[in-house]
């Protein structure tokens, strides 16, 4: 069983983001990392490698810095690395990126795809379903637990009345939420081995994917409005004022 894991290399959730000229200034981002939900997808694939002998293929799409995300995946156990080179992802809409990822998945021959339910930078949540549509696969989203019985996958996901367990056969795409499994971290040996692992690079031309004519473009990006300074009240004599502010300003009463 070959599992393609789609990972995105994004600004770390602890990194400070600045805006310049109506766009995120990527050169000022101090730390990049694999998108958190993609980490859970990778961990699930590595669990399948341990239990069922699966081969794990990490696939990313982005500029040259994205190779570091692939190295990080290799350091914890990914077997093969595929880099779709796109210098600026903001020039492509989500359908074009899904087309590239689907092309890479077909190239690897994998009929099982794991990914995060959404990326930490765009939060669109469209990658899993979009890739599934393009490769003709079933798609299960918001997975929090997964098992494999040799012929199908059992996936636990939220439902309107609690949780439900879904059975899905290959080909399939499974998009992961946070799971209860502790994420493995690379050791020195894994890091050193990852540095030597080859990365297969490709682009839209080699994949035969037309990325022209994006139908959606980002015109500008802006930081959220600054929050108003906090207010402090001390003593029982402030209760009436606090209640009035909660009712009339905060609108929570």
Residue pairs with C-beta under 8 A, 6 or more apart in sequence:
1 48
1 52
1 53
1 54
1 55
1 112
2 54
2 55
2 57
2 108
2 109
2 110
2 111
2 112
3 45
3 48
3 49
3 54
3 55
3 56
3 57
3 110
3 112
3 113
3 114
4 57
4 59
4 82
4 104
4 105
4 108
4 110
4 112
4 113
4 114
5 38
5 41
5 42
5 45
5 56
5 57
5 58
5 59
5 73
5 78
5 113
5 114
5 115
6 38
6 41
6 59
6 60
6 101
6 105
6 113
6 114
6 115
6 116
6 127
6 131
7 34
7 35
7 38
7 39
7 41
7 42
7 58
7 59
7 60
7 69
7 70
7 73
7 115
7 116
8 34
8 35
8 38
8 60
8 61
8 62
8 66
8 69
8 116
8 119
8 120
8 121
9 32
9 33
9 34
9 35
9 60
9 62
9 65
9 66
9 68
9 69
10 32
10 33
10 34
10 35
10 119
10 120
10 121
11 17
11 24
11 26
11 29
11 31
11 32
11 120
11 121
12 29
12 31
12 32
12 33
13 33
13 36
13 120
14 31
15 29
15 30
15 31
15 32
16 28
16 29
16 30
17 24
17 29
17 223
18 24
18 25
18 28
19 25
19 221
19 222
19 223
20 28
22 219
22 220
22 221
22 222
23 90
23 218
23 220
23 221
24 221
32 65
32 68
32 69
33 69
33 72
34 42
34 69
34 72
34 73
35 116
35 119
35 120
35 121
36 116
36 120
36 178
37 115
37 116
37 117
37 118
37 119
37 120
37 175
37 176
37 177
37 178
38 115
38 116
38 119
39 116
39 183
40 116
40 176
40 177
40 178
40 179
40 181
40 183
41 114
41 115
41 116
41 174
41 175
41 176
42 56
42 58
42 73
42 76
42 78
42 114
43 179
43 181
43 183
43 184
44 114
44 143
44 146
44 174
44 176
44 179
44 181
45 54
45 56
45 78
45 114
46 56
46 76
46 77
46 78
46 184
47 146
47 181
48 54
48 56
48 146
48 148
49 55
49 56
49 77
49 79
51 148
52 148
52 150
54 112
55 79
55 80
56 77
56 78
56 79
56 80
57 78
57 79
57 80
57 81
57 82
57 108
57 110
58 69
58 70
58 73
58 74
58 78
58 80
58 81
58 82
59 82
59 84
59 101
59 104
59 105
59 108
60 66
60 67
60 69
60 70
60 82
60 83
60 84
61 83
61 84
61 86
61 89
61 97
61 100
61 101
61 104
62 84
62 85
62 86
62 89
63 85
63 86
63 87
63 88
63 89
64 85
66 83
67 83
67 199
70 78
70 81
70 82
70 83
70 199
71 81
71 194
71 195
71 197
72 186
72 194
73 81
74 81
74 190
74 193
74 194
74 197
75 186
75 190
75 191
75 193
75 194
76 184
76 185
76 186
76 190
77 184
77 190
80 108
80 200
81 197
81 198
81 199
81 200
82 104
82 107
82 108
82 199
82 200
82 202
83 199
83 200
83 201
83 202
84 100
84 101
84 103
84 104
84 202
84 203
84 204
84 207
85 201
85 202
85 203
86 92
86 97
86 100
86 203
86 204
89 97
90 218
91 214
92 100
92 211
92 214
93 214
93 215
93 216
93 217
94 122
94 124
94 126
94 127
94 130
94 216
95 130
95 214
95 215
96 209
96 211
96 214
97 127
98 126
98 127
98 130
98 131
98 134
99 134
99 209
99 210
99 211
100 204
100 207
100 209
100 211
101 127
101 131
102 130
102 131
102 134
102 135
103 207
103 208
103 209
104 202
104 207
105 113
105 131
105 135
106 135
107 202
107 207
111 137
111 170
111 171
111 172
112 153
112 170
112 171
112 172
112 174
113 128
113 131
113 132
113 135
113 137
113 171
113 172
113 173
113 174
114 173
114 174
114 175
114 176
115 127
115 128
115 131
115 173
115 174
115 175
115 176
116 127
116 175
116 176
117 125
117 128
117 141
117 142
117 143
117 175
117 176
117 177
118 124
118 125
118 127
119 127
125 141
125 175
127 175
128 139
128 141
128 173
128 174
128 175
129 139
129 141
129 173
129 175
131 137
131 173
132 138
132 139
132 172
132 173
133 139
135 171
135 173
136 171
137 170
137 171
137 172
137 173
138 168
138 169
138 171
138 172
138 173
139 172
139 173
139 174
139 175
140 153
140 155
140 157
140 166
140 168
140 172
140 173
140 174
140 175
141 157
141 174
141 175
142 157
142 158
142 175
142 176
142 177
143 155
143 156
143 157
143 174
143 175
143 176
143 177
143 179
144 156
144 157
144 158
144 163
144 176
144 177
144 178
144 179
144 180
145 155
145 156
145 179
145 180
146 153
146 154
146 155
146 156
146 174
146 176
147 153
147 154
148 154
151 169
152 167
152 168
152 169
153 167
153 168
153 169
153 172
153 174
154 165
154 166
154 167
155 165
155 166
155 167
155 168
155 174
156 163
156 164
156 165
156 166
157 163
157 164
157 166
157 177
158 164
158 177
168 174
186 194
204 210
204 211
231 245
233 241
233 242
243 253
246 252
246 253
247 253
